[in-house]
Amino acid sequence: NAGVMQNPRHLVRRRGQEARLRCSPMKGHSHVYWYRQLPEEGLKFMVYLQKENIIDESGMPKERFSAEFPKEGPSILRIQQVVRGDSAAYFCASSPRAQEQYFGPGTRLTVT
Amino acid sequence: GEDVEQSLFLSVREGDSSVINCTYTDSSSTYLYWYKQEPGAGLQLLTYIFSNMDMKQDQRLTVLLNKKDKHLSLRIADTQTGDSAIYFCAESILAGGFKTIFGAGTRLFVKA
């Protein structure tokens, strides 16, 4: 059983471009979480999704950020019109139940 | 409010025990976790404890929970250089699904 997969591992975008981060949960996991980690900081919760539903998006910035977890395919975190402050590591975690979360290796976004 | 606090650094000698401490504020926590993060990698779930337990032991790891004081600790016996990493304490609270709040992480340095 492969672990949580995230791609790309590294993403460079210019200011104003769009960033799309993908997360494939572990087989059989229907819960997906996205977190952001700024340098030298802990993880900040962004959004919690189940298949086709956003359960809790209280950590998502109100503008430019969106997330989806379609019936088929990976979960996508989309950041429109990126700014330098969006540079961070974005981690996805998946879970078979709500409490145990298994993390992917992360996508490191650099905005130039 | 939701807050998880940890000391930022801990340095121990190889072979000694390490104790990493964490305090949390939300009394409705259901699960408390310890994660390990090595440089450039995602988070690895080390262990977790239900909020109605006092202690959990798993090989070299011992987790102690003092629910009255909202204090969680992770003891690593016979610490090895390979244990050098950042250790994150986290709590899950039930808020429309489980929401996980992370501390800023404790950097453990193991000296040979």
gemmi code that builds the backbone of each chain (N, CA, C; Angstrom):
import gemmi

chains = {
    "A": [
        ("ASN", (0.858, -1.190, 0.000), (0.000, 0.000, 0.000), (0.891, 1.235, 0.000)),
        ("ALA", (0.877, 1.971, -1.097), (1.713, 3.158, -1.189), (1.228, 4.178, -0.188)),
        ("GLY", (2.151, 5.037, 0.246), (1.786, 6.095, 1.172), (1.081, 7.215, 0.448)),
        ("VAL", (0.882, 8.302, 1.178), (0.265, 9.485, 0.589), (1.251, 10.083, -0.411)),
        ("MET", (0.761, 10.370, -1.583), (1.641, 10.918, -2.614), (1.255, 12.353, -2.921)),
        ("GLN", (2.261, 13.172, -3.054), (2.026, 14.565, -3.411), (2.906, 14.909, -4.606)),
        ("ASN", (2.356, 15.653, -5.510), (3.181, 16.171, -6.606), (2.664, 17.523, -7.062)),
        ("PRO", (3.592, 18.333, -7.546), (5.021, 18.074, -7.604), (5.658, 18.207, -6.217)),
        ("ARG", (6.861, 17.746, -6.060), (7.567, 17.906, -4.790), (8.068, 19.345, -4.633)),
        ("HIS", (8.450, 19.927, -5.737), (8.907, 21.317, -5.728), (8.208, 22.044, -6.869)),
        ("LEU", (7.775, 23.264, -6.573), (7.050, 24.048, -7.574), (7.515, 25.486, -7.469)),
        ("VAL", (7.922, 26.039, -8.595), (8.335, 27.440, -8.636), (7.345, 28.187, -9.505)),
        ("ARG", (6.824, 29.262, -8.978), (5.868, 30.095, -9.719), (6.286, 31.553, -9.584)),
        ("ARG", (5.993, 32.310, -10.642), (6.192, 33.762, -10.568), (4.954, 34.379, -9.928)),
        ("ARG", (5.146, 35.529, -9.353), (4.010, 36.256, -8.772), (2.906, 36.424, -9.798)),
        ("GLY", (1.682, 36.162, -9.402), (0.541, 36.306, -10.291), (0.122, 35.031, -11.010)),
        ("GLN", (0.990, 34.016, -11.011), (0.627, 32.755, -11.654), (-0.234, 31.915, -10.713)),
        ("GLU", (-0.684, 30.789, -11.237), (-1.487, 29.864, -10.443), (-0.629, 28.675, -10.040)),
        ("ALA", (-0.879, 28.177, -8.843), (-0.210, 26.957, -8.382), (-1.276, 25.898, -8.122)),
        ("ARG", (-1.028, 24.684, -8.627), (-1.934, 23.559, -8.393), (-1.132, 22.439, -7.751)),
        ("LEU", (-1.546, 22.070, -6.558), (-0.853, 21.045, -5.793), (-1.778, 19.839, -5.698)),
        ("ARG", (-1.207, 18.662, -5.945), (-2.023, 17.450, -5.980), (-1.659, 16.501, -4.846)),
        ("CYS", (-2.658, 15.830, -4.371), (-2.476, 14.877, -3.280), (-3.285, 13.629, -3.559)),
        ("SER", (-2.619, 12.488, -3.610), (-3.303, 11.204, -3.750), (-3.265, 10.501, -2.409)),
        ("PRO", (-4.422, 10.317, -1.774), (-4.429, 9.688, -0.449), (-4.073, 8.216, -0.538)),
        ("MET", (-3.818, 7.644, 0.621), (-3.574, 6.210, 0.682), (-4.844, 5.470, 0.280)),
        ("LYS", (-4.671, 4.286, -0.260), (-5.806, 3.490, -0.717), (-6.753, 3.240, 0.452)),
        ("GLY", (-8.021, 3.488, 0.204), (-9.025, 3.240, 1.245), (-9.259, 4.425, 2.174)),
        ("HIS", (-8.461, 5.489, 2.019), (-8.650, 6.662, 2.879), (-9.600, 7.635, 2.195)),
        ("SER", (-10.598, 8.084, 2.949), (-11.583, 8.988, 2.359), (-11.529, 10.386, 2.961)),
        ("HIS", (-10.594, 10.588, 3.913), (-10.456, 11.903, 4.540), (-9.128, 12.494, 4.091)),
        ("VAL", (-9.152, 13.757, 3.680), (-7.935, 14.451, 3.249), (-7.835, 15.796, 3.955)),
        ("TYR", (-6.634, 16.123, 4.392), (-6.366, 17.388, 5.084), (-5.212, 18.084, 4.371)),
        ("TRP", (-5.279, 19.401, 4.311), (-4.167, 20.194, 3.800), (-3.658, 21.115, 4.912)),
        ("TYR", (-2.311, 21.198, 4.976), (-1.648, 22.053, 5.952), (-0.590, 22.881, 5.244)),
        ("ARG", (-0.275, 24.021, 5.840), (0.807, 24.862, 5.327), (1.855, 24.992, 6.429)),
        ("GLN", (3.115, 24.887, 6.034), (4.207, 25.052, 6.986), (5.140, 26.132, 6.475)),
        ("LEU", (5.205, 27.221, 7.227), (6.158, 28.275, 6.904), (7.503, 27.898, 7.496)),
        ("PRO", (8.599, 28.435, 6.979), (9.923, 28.080, 7.497), (10.011, 28.274, 9.013)),
        ("GLU", (10.592, 27.312, 9.691), (10.813, 27.359, 11.140), (9.503, 27.401, 11.935)),
        ("GLU", (8.412, 27.015, 11.343), (7.135, 27.018, 12.072), (6.485, 25.643, 12.000)),
        ("GLY", (5.447, 25.474, 12.813), (4.667, 24.244, 12.770), (3.679, 24.277, 11.632)),
        ("LEU", (2.863, 23.238, 11.566), (1.870, 23.143, 10.511), (0.601, 23.891, 10.902)),
        ("LYS", (0.061, 24.591, 9.942), (-1.207, 25.288, 10.161), (-2.282, 24.613, 9.320)),
        ("PHE", (-3.351, 24.224, 9.984), (-4.473, 23.579, 9.305), (-5.083, 24.528, 8.278)),
        ("MET", (-5.379, 23.985, 7.095), (-6.041, 24.797, 6.077), (-7.468, 24.294, 5.824)),
        ("VAL", (-7.572, 23.000, 5.453), (-8.884, 22.513, 5.031), (-8.942, 21.008, 5.232)),
        ("TYR", (-10.159, 20.532, 5.493), (-10.437, 19.104, 5.686), (-11.537, 18.726, 4.703)),
        ("LEU", (-11.271, 17.701, 3.903), (-12.229, 17.300, 2.879), (-12.509, 15.810, 2.970)),
        ("GLN", (-13.712, 15.439, 2.615), (-14.045, 14.067, 2.290), (-14.445, 14.068, 0.817)),
        ("LYS", (-14.644, 12.893, 0.268), (-14.932, 12.810, -1.163), (-16.085, 13.758, -1.522)),
        ("GLU", (-15.792, 14.685, -2.425), (-16.766, 15.636, -2.984), (-17.317, 16.625, -1.965)),
        ("ASN", (-16.778, 16.646, -0.759), (-17.302, 17.578, 0.248), (-16.173, 18.282, 0.977)),
        ("ILE", (-16.364, 19.574, 1.235), (-15.476, 20.315, 2.119), (-16.117, 20.294, 3.497)),
        ("ILE", (-15.400, 19.715, 4.469), (-15.961, 19.565, 5.803), (-15.625, 20.768, 6.673)),
        ("ASP", (-14.374, 21.229, 6.589), (-13.936, 22.340, 7.435), (-12.883, 23.120, 6.661)),
        ("GLU", (-13.181, 24.349, 6.310), (-12.200, 25.170, 5.579), (-11.839, 26.403, 6.396)),
        ("SER", (-11.924, 26.275, 7.705), (-11.710, 27.431, 8.578), (-10.285, 27.966, 8.513)),
        ("GLY", (-9.324, 27.173, 8.038), (-7.942, 27.632, 7.943), (-7.555, 28.162, 6.580)),
        ("MET", (-8.473, 28.175, 5.670), (-8.160, 28.627, 4.306), (-8.287, 30.142, 4.227)),
        ("PRO", (-7.318, 30.801, 3.609), (-7.497, 32.240, 3.324), (-8.756, 32.436, 2.487)),
        ("LYS", (-9.412, 33.551, 2.720), (-10.727, 33.777, 2.081), (-10.620, 33.954, 0.573)),
        ("GLU", (-9.491, 34.449, 0.118), (-9.335, 34.727, -1.318), (-8.178, 33.904, -1.881)),
        ("ARG", (-8.264, 33.601, -3.129), (-7.222, 32.996, -3.957), (-6.993, 31.515, -3.700)),
        ("PHE", (-7.426, 30.987, -2.578), (-7.182, 29.580, -2.236), (-8.483, 28.794, -2.378)),
        ("SER", (-8.352, 27.596, -2.973), (-9.502, 26.699, -3.038), (-8.983, 25.265, -3.002)),
        ("ALA", (-9.869, 24.352, -2.593), (-9.486, 22.940, -2.519), (-10.666, 22.100, -2.947)),
        ("GLU", (-10.347, 20.945, -3.524), (-11.390, 20.010, -3.908), (-10.864, 18.588, -3.745)),
        ("PHE", (-11.798, 17.674, -3.591), (-11.468, 16.252, -3.509), (-12.569, 15.543, -4.293)),
        ("PRO", (-12.360, 15.396, -5.600), (-13.427, 14.848, -6.440), (-13.639, 13.368, -6.207)),
        ("LYS", (-14.723, 12.876, -6.749), (-15.052, 11.461, -6.597), (-13.935, 10.586, -7.159)),
        ("GLU", (-13.375, 10.991, -8.271), (-12.264, 10.268, -8.875), (-11.059, 11.213, -8.935)),
        ("GLY", (-9.898, 10.669, -8.676), (-8.699, 11.475, -8.823), (-8.225, 12.087, -7.522)),
        ("PRO", (-7.096, 12.796, -7.613), (-6.487, 13.328, -6.397), (-7.214, 14.549, -5.854)),
        ("SER", (-6.850, 14.906, -4.634), (-7.299, 16.186, -4.087), (-6.387, 17.271, -4.663)),
        ("ILE", (-6.967, 18.416, -4.926), (-6.220, 19.531, -5.503), (-6.332, 20.734, -4.579)),
        ("LEU", (-5.183, 21.345, -4.289), (-5.155, 22.650, -3.619), (-4.706, 23.652, -4.675)),
        ("ARG", (-5.523, 24.652, -4.873), (-5.278, 25.614, -5.948), (-5.056, 26.985, -5.342)),
        ("ILE", (-3.974, 27.631, -5.763), (-3.687, 28.984, -5.295), (-3.598, 29.877, -6.532)),
        ("GLN", (-4.521, 30.803, -6.610), (-4.525, 31.719, -7.758), (-3.705, 32.963, -7.446)),
        ("GLN", (-3.125, 33.545, -8.486), (-2.392, 34.814, -8.361), (-1.448, 34.791, -7.160)),
        ("VAL", (-0.523, 33.863, -7.203), (0.363, 33.666, -6.054), (1.167, 34.922, -5.752)),
        ("VAL", (1.455, 35.064, -4.443), (2.311, 36.156, -3.959), (3.460, 35.529, -3.180)),
        ("ARG", (4.494, 36.347, -2.890), (5.686, 35.809, -2.227), (5.342, 35.162, -0.891)),
        ("GLY", (4.361, 35.717, -0.204), (3.966, 35.176, 1.092), (3.360, 33.786, 1.026)),
        ("ASP", (3.038, 33.316, -0.177), (2.505, 31.956, -0.327), (3.622, 30.917, -0.330)),
        ("SER", (4.872, 31.352, -0.414), (5.998, 30.416, -0.408), (6.004, 29.653, 0.913)),
        ("ALA", (5.937, 28.350, 0.824), (5.842, 27.508, 2.014), (5.878, 26.053, 1.563)),
        ("ALA", (5.893, 25.168, 2.545), (5.690, 23.749, 2.262), (4.226, 23.430, 2.535)),
        ("TYR", (3.597, 22.759, 1.599), (2.184, 22.399, 1.740), (2.107, 20.887, 1.880)),
        ("PHE", (1.536, 20.460, 2.995), (1.436, 19.034, 3.275), (-0.010, 18.588, 3.199)),
        ("CYS", (-0.166, 17.415, 2.643), (-1.448, 16.757, 2.608), (-1.368, 15.554, 3.550)),
        ("ALA", (-2.468, 15.259, 4.208), (-2.553, 14.056, 5.033), (-3.849, 13.346, 4.693)),
        ("SER", (-3.839, 12.026, 4.794), (-5.078, 11.291, 4.572), (-5.346, 10.384, 5.757)),
        ("SER", (-6.587, 9.958, 5.857), (-6.990, 9.193, 7.022), (-8.119, 8.250, 6.660)),
        ("PRO", (-8.077, 7.036, 7.225), (-9.209, 6.114, 7.022), (-10.386, 6.475, 7.922)),
        ("ARG", (-10.040, 7.059, 9.050), (-11.021, 7.572, 9.997), (-10.574, 8.985, 10.294)),
        ("ALA", (-11.321, 9.665, 11.100), (-11.008, 11.083, 11.262), (-9.769, 11.329, 12.104)),
        ("GLN", (-9.317, 10.349, 12.911), (-8.303, 10.734, 13.874), (-6.862, 10.432, 13.478)),
        ("GLU", (-6.592, 9.398, 12.715), (-5.207, 9.087, 12.372), (-4.865, 9.692, 11.031)),
        ("GLN", (-3.873, 10.537, 11.004), (-3.517, 11.188, 9.758), (-2.121, 10.748, 9.328)),
        ("TYR", (-2.003, 10.408, 8.075), (-0.742, 9.989, 7.503), (-0.336, 11.024, 6.457)),
        ("PHE", (0.863, 11.547, 6.619), (1.280, 12.684, 5.824), (2.040, 12.279, 4.565)),
        ("GLY", (1.857, 13.096, 3.540), (2.671, 12.995, 2.340), (3.974, 13.743, 2.544)),
        ("PRO", (4.864, 13.675, 1.546), (6.183, 14.303, 1.672), (6.165, 15.816, 1.493)),
        ("GLY", (5.034, 16.349, 1.044), (4.922, 17.802, 0.915), (5.283, 18.324, -0.466)),
        ("THR", (4.741, 19.486, -0.766), (5.127, 20.247, -1.962), (5.709, 21.566, -1.491)),
        ("ARG", (6.930, 21.829, -1.910), (7.571, 23.086, -1.536), (7.361, 24.099, -2.651)),
        ("LEU", (6.563, 25.108, -2.339), (6.225, 26.150, -3.306), (7.127, 27.352, -3.089)),
        ("THR", (7.755, 27.782, -4.147), (8.562, 28.993, -4.114), (7.983, 29.979, -5.107)),
        ("VAL", (7.687, 31.162, -4.620), (7.148, 32.216, -5.497), (8.238, 33.251, -5.711)),
        ("THR", (8.573, 33.465, -6.979), (9.671, 34.396, -7.282), (9.122, 35.731, -7.782)),
    ],
    "B": [
        ("GLY", (-9.634, 28.983, 23.573), (-8.969, 29.013, 22.283), (-8.173, 27.754, 22.050)),
        ("GLU", (-7.673, 27.607, 20.855), (-6.909, 26.422, 20.491), (-5.447, 26.803, 20.397)),
        ("ASP", (-4.615, 26.191, 21.223), (-3.203, 26.513, 21.185), (-2.436, 25.325, 21.706)),
        ("VAL", (-1.304, 25.034, 21.055), (-0.422, 23.959, 21.494), (0.974, 24.560, 21.589)),
        ("GLU", (1.611, 24.405, 22.747), (2.923, 25.011, 22.941), (3.973, 23.968, 23.279)),
        ("GLN", (5.146, 24.167, 22.729), (6.274, 23.278, 22.979), (7.518, 24.131, 23.138)),
        ("SER", (8.505, 23.603, 23.861), (9.803, 24.252, 23.885), (10.457, 24.041, 22.523)),
        ("LEU", (11.307, 24.962, 22.120), (11.813, 24.948, 20.749), (12.998, 24.009, 20.541)),
        ("PHE", (13.819, 23.838, 21.574), (15.049, 23.060, 21.388), (15.268, 22.118, 22.560)),
        ("LEU", (15.904, 20.981, 22.257), (16.345, 20.050, 23.295), (17.610, 19.391, 22.785)),
        ("SER", (18.626, 19.332, 23.642), (19.883, 18.692, 23.266), (20.201, 17.612, 24.289)),
        ("VAL", (20.501, 16.408, 23.824), (20.822, 15.293, 24.723), (22.025, 14.543, 24.163)),
        ("ARG", (22.635, 13.756, 25.032), (23.752, 12.899, 24.593), (23.193, 11.546, 24.141)),
        ("GLU", (23.851, 10.962, 23.180), (23.462, 9.637, 22.701), (23.423, 8.661, 23.876)),
        ("GLY", (22.361, 7.888, 23.932), (22.208, 6.907, 25.007), (21.376, 7.402, 26.176)),
        ("ASP", (21.269, 8.724, 26.326), (20.423, 9.283, 27.391), (18.968, 9.216, 26.966)),
        ("SER", (18.083, 9.527, 27.918), (16.658, 9.658, 27.604), (16.353, 11.100, 27.235)),
        ("SER", (15.421, 11.262, 26.303), (14.943, 12.601, 25.920), (13.509, 12.724, 26.398)),
        ("VAL", (13.164, 13.891, 26.929), (11.776, 14.150, 27.287), (11.348, 15.451, 26.634)),
        ("ILE", (10.363, 15.358, 25.783), (9.837, 16.521, 25.071), (8.455, 16.817, 25.630)),
        ("ASN", (8.252, 18.065, 26.025), (7.009, 18.453, 26.691), (6.123, 19.322, 25.806)),
        ("CYS", (4.845, 19.277, 26.108), (3.861, 19.999, 25.304), (2.690, 20.363, 26.210)),
        ("THR", (2.150, 21.545, 26.032), (0.914, 21.902, 26.716), (-0.118, 22.324, 25.687)),
        ("TYR", (-1.370, 22.059, 25.999), (-2.444, 22.404, 25.082), (-3.542, 23.082, 25.877)),
        ("THR", (-4.436, 23.754, 25.182), (-5.430, 24.548, 25.903), (-6.845, 24.021, 25.759)),
        ("ASP", (-7.124, 23.286, 24.688), (-8.514, 22.906, 24.437), (-8.885, 21.647, 25.216)),
        ("SER", (-9.771, 21.786, 26.164), (-10.126, 20.649, 27.015), (-10.991, 19.628, 26.289)),
        ("SER", (-11.447, 19.973, 25.079), (-12.261, 19.008, 24.336), (-11.416, 18.138, 23.413)),
        ("SER", (-10.085, 18.175, 23.600), (-9.210, 17.326, 22.783), (-9.634, 15.879, 22.912)),
        ("THR", (-9.642, 15.189, 21.795), (-9.995, 13.777, 21.817), (-8.772, 12.888, 21.658)),
        ("TYR", (-7.856, 13.281, 20.801), (-6.621, 12.540, 20.591), (-5.449, 13.512, 20.652)),
        ("LEU", (-4.325, 13.004, 21.144), (-3.096, 13.801, 21.152), (-2.012, 12.980, 20.492)),
        ("TYR", (-1.187, 13.649, 19.700), (-0.254, 12.961, 18.810), (1.172, 13.466, 18.990)),
        ("TRP", (2.095, 12.606, 18.632), (3.475, 13.025, 18.428), (3.892, 12.627, 17.015)),
        ("TYR", (4.411, 13.627, 16.292), (4.918, 13.409, 14.943), (6.403, 13.747, 14.909)),
        ("LYS", (7.114, 13.093, 14.001), (8.542, 13.361, 13.801), (8.737, 13.869, 12.372)),
        ("GLN", (9.532, 14.918, 12.219), (9.830, 15.431, 10.890), (11.338, 15.551, 10.717)),
        ("GLU", (11.845, 14.823, 9.730), (13.262, 14.939, 9.403), (13.429, 15.987, 8.305)),
        ("PRO", (14.637, 16.526, 8.132), (14.832, 17.631, 7.173), (14.317, 17.294, 5.784)),
        ("GLY", (13.516, 18.199, 5.238), (13.019, 18.040, 3.873), (11.962, 16.978, 3.695)),
        ("ALA", (11.461, 16.442, 4.782), (10.506, 15.333, 4.680), (9.162, 15.722, 5.280)),
        ("GLY", (8.188, 14.874, 5.065), (6.883, 15.068, 5.663), (6.883, 14.613, 7.109)),
        ("LEU", (5.709, 14.599, 7.697), (5.586, 14.213, 9.099), (5.297, 12.720, 9.223)),
        ("GLN", (5.984, 12.110, 10.160), (5.786, 10.690, 10.425), (5.060, 10.564, 11.761)),
        ("LEU", (3.911, 9.896, 11.742), (3.179, 9.684, 12.988), (3.945, 8.689, 13.848)),
        ("LEU", (4.355, 9.138, 15.042), (5.083, 8.257, 15.948), (4.132, 7.472, 16.832)),
        ("THR", (3.219, 8.204, 17.449), (2.301, 7.571, 18.375), (1.168, 8.536, 18.670)),
        ("TYR", (0.071, 8.004, 19.164), (-0.993, 8.885, 19.618), (-1.672, 8.262, 20.826)),
        ("ILE", (-2.377, 9.091, 21.562), (-2.998, 8.643, 22.796), (-4.407, 9.203, 22.862)),
        ("PHE", (-5.337, 8.391, 23.316), (-6.691, 8.878, 23.530), (-6.704, 9.762, 24.776)),
        ("SER", (-7.585, 10.712, 24.786), (-7.576, 11.690, 25.880), (-8.005, 11.087, 27.216)),
        ("ASN", (-8.577, 9.874, 27.191), (-8.955, 9.245, 28.458), (-7.886, 8.283, 28.973)),
        ("MET", (-6.715, 8.298, 28.355), (-5.599, 7.459, 28.808), (-4.575, 8.328, 29.522)),
        ("ASP", (-3.802, 7.700, 30.407), (-2.740, 8.416, 31.110), (-1.373, 8.162, 30.500)),
        ("MET", (-1.203, 6.968, 29.937), (0.119, 6.584, 29.485), (-0.004, 5.605, 28.326)),
        ("LYS", (0.971, 5.675, 27.448), (1.063, 4.685, 26.372), (2.532, 4.434, 26.110)),
        ("GLN", (2.896, 3.160, 26.012), (4.294, 2.819, 25.756), (4.386, 2.016, 24.464)),
        ("ASP", (5.374, 2.365, 23.673), (5.583, 1.684, 22.402), (7.086, 1.621, 22.163)),
        ("GLN", (7.693, 0.485, 22.493), (9.138, 0.263, 22.357), (9.894, 1.358, 23.106)),
        ("ARG", (10.671, 2.195, 22.437), (11.458, 3.198, 23.154), (10.660, 4.453, 23.502)),
        ("LEU", (9.435, 4.519, 23.070), (8.620, 5.722, 23.263), (7.620, 5.538, 24.382)),
        ("THR", (7.550, 6.538, 25.271), (6.534, 6.556, 26.324), (5.833, 7.901, 26.280)),
        ("VAL", (4.531, 7.867, 26.183), (3.733, 9.091, 26.190), (3.010, 9.176, 27.523)),
        ("LEU", (3.108, 10.335, 28.161), (2.382, 10.581, 29.404), (1.425, 11.736, 29.191)),
        ("LEU", (0.196, 11.566, 29.658), (-0.813, 12.605, 29.529), (-1.354, 12.966, 30.898)),
        ("ASN", (-1.260, 14.251, 31.230), (-1.867, 14.781, 32.449), (-3.003, 15.679, 31.988)),
        ("LYS", (-4.201, 15.121, 32.000), (-5.330, 15.849, 31.433), (-5.712, 17.052, 32.283)),
        ("LYS", (-5.521, 16.923, 33.576), (-5.867, 18.031, 34.488), (-5.024, 19.262, 34.159)),
        ("ASP", (-3.724, 19.036, 33.929), (-2.823, 20.155, 33.634), (-2.698, 20.405, 32.139)),
        ("LYS", (-3.362, 19.593, 31.331), (-3.271, 19.696, 29.862), (-1.807, 19.641, 29.427)),
        ("HIS", (-1.122, 18.617, 29.903), (0.296, 18.465, 29.639), (0.557, 17.090, 29.042)),
        ("LEU", (1.292, 17.075, 27.969), (1.642, 15.843, 27.256), (3.161, 15.771, 27.142)),
        ("SER", (3.716, 14.591, 27.346), (5.159, 14.456, 27.159), (5.474, 13.207, 26.351)),
        ("LEU", (6.629, 13.279, 25.690), (7.142, 12.137, 24.929), (8.535, 11.835, 25.456)),
        ("ARG", (8.721, 10.632, 25.944), (10.032, 10.203, 26.406), (10.599, 9.217, 25.397)),
        ("ILE", (11.826, 9.490, 24.966), (12.528, 8.575, 24.058), (13.670, 7.967, 24.855)),
        ("ALA", (13.621, 6.675, 25.082), (14.682, 5.987, 25.828), (15.856, 5.692, 24.902)),
        ("ASP", (17.076, 5.705, 25.475), (18.273, 5.334, 24.716), (18.330, 6.105, 23.396)),
        ("THR", (18.306, 7.416, 23.485), (18.234, 8.267, 22.294), (19.443, 8.040, 21.388)),
        ("GLN", (19.178, 7.940, 20.096), (20.216, 7.700, 19.102), (20.356, 8.923, 18.191)),
        ("THR", (21.476, 9.000, 17.475), (21.675, 10.145, 16.583), (20.592, 10.191, 15.507)),
        ("GLY", (20.071, 9.056, 15.132), (18.986, 9.007, 14.153), (17.672, 9.575, 14.665)),
        ("ASP", (17.609, 9.842, 15.961), (16.398, 10.461, 16.522), (16.425, 11.976, 16.362)),
        ("SER", (17.542, 12.521, 15.927), (17.622, 13.972, 15.714), (16.613, 14.375, 14.647)),
        ("ALA", (15.709, 15.263, 15.023), (14.614, 15.666, 14.127), (13.801, 16.735, 14.846)),
        ("ILE", (12.725, 17.159, 14.212), (11.768, 18.043, 14.870), (10.573, 17.190, 15.287)),
        ("TYR", (10.148, 17.362, 16.521), (9.036, 16.593, 17.048), (7.853, 17.536, 17.286)),
        ("PHE", (6.733, 17.185, 16.671), (5.533, 18.012, 16.784), (4.503, 17.333, 17.671)),
        ("CYS", (4.003, 18.085, 18.603), (2.864, 17.693, 19.401), (1.612, 18.211, 18.694)),
        ("ALA", (0.535, 17.469, 18.722), (-0.693, 17.921, 18.074), (-1.899, 17.396, 18.838)),
        ("GLU", (-2.975, 18.142, 18.785), (-4.232, 17.697, 19.394), (-5.325, 17.733, 18.343)),
        ("SER", (-6.223, 16.779, 18.437), (-7.395, 16.782, 17.573), (-8.602, 17.170, 18.394)),
        ("ILE", (-9.380, 18.078, 17.871), (-10.621, 18.470, 18.521), (-11.757, 18.232, 17.560)),
        ("LEU", (-12.899, 17.892, 18.129), (-14.040, 17.588, 17.280), (-14.751, 18.891, 16.969)),
        ("ALA", (-14.622, 19.328, 15.715), (-15.240, 20.597, 15.312), (-15.744, 20.427, 13.899)),
        ("GLY", (-16.892, 19.767, 13.740), (-17.404, 19.486, 12.404), (-16.533, 18.489, 11.691)),
        ("GLY", (-16.003, 17.553, 12.413), (-14.955, 16.665, 11.887), (-13.750, 16.920, 12.770)),
        ("PHE", (-12.734, 16.073, 12.702), (-11.585, 16.267, 13.573), (-10.638, 17.304, 12.983)),
        ("LYS", (-10.344, 18.322, 13.755), (-9.426, 19.365, 13.352), (-8.174, 19.189, 14.186)),
        ("THR", (-7.017, 19.185, 13.565), (-5.775, 18.949, 14.284), (-4.979, 20.226, 14.387)),
        ("ILE", (-4.573, 20.554, 15.613), (-3.792, 21.756, 15.890), (-2.382, 21.317, 16.266)),
        ("PHE", (-1.382, 21.879, 15.608), (0.002, 21.506, 15.831), (0.737, 22.556, 16.655)),
        ("GLY", (1.678, 22.089, 17.466), (2.637, 22.986, 18.075), (3.688, 23.377, 17.056)),
        ("ALA", (4.586, 24.271, 17.456), (5.613, 24.775, 16.541), (6.767, 23.794, 16.378)),
        ("GLY", (6.802, 22.756, 17.200), (7.842, 21.740, 17.053), (9.012, 21.955, 17.985)),
        ("THR", (9.583, 20.852, 18.453), (10.789, 20.863, 19.281), (11.920, 20.233, 18.490)),
        ("ARG", (13.002, 20.974, 18.318), (14.163, 20.430, 17.590), (15.021, 19.647, 18.573)),
        ("LEU", (15.153, 18.376, 18.329), (15.967, 17.510, 19.175), (17.334, 17.313, 18.525)),
        ("PHE", (18.388, 17.680, 19.266), (19.758, 17.459, 18.806), (20.362, 16.342, 19.668)),
        ("VAL", (20.867, 15.326, 19.035), (21.484, 14.217, 19.764), (22.979, 14.250, 19.490)),
        ("LYS", (23.758, 14.426, 20.564), (25.211, 14.529, 20.429), (25.846, 13.148, 20.633)),
        ("ALA", (26.737, 12.806, 19.727), (27.393, 11.497, 19.802), (28.405, 11.453, 20.942)),
    ],
}
model = gemmi.Model(1)
for chain_id, residues in chains.items():
    chain = gemmi.Chain(chain_id)
    for i, (resn, *xyz) in enumerate(residues, 1):
        res = gemmi.Residue()
        res.name, res.seqid = resn, gemmi.SeqId(i, " ")
        for name, pos in zip(("N", "CA", "C"), xyz):
            atom = gemmi.Atom()
            atom.name, atom.element = name, gemmi.Element(name[0])
            atom.pos, atom.b_iso = gemmi.Position(*pos), 0.0
            res.add_atom(atom)
        chain.add_residue(res)
    model.add_chain(chain)
structure = gemmi.Structure()
structure.add_model(model)
structure.setup_entities()
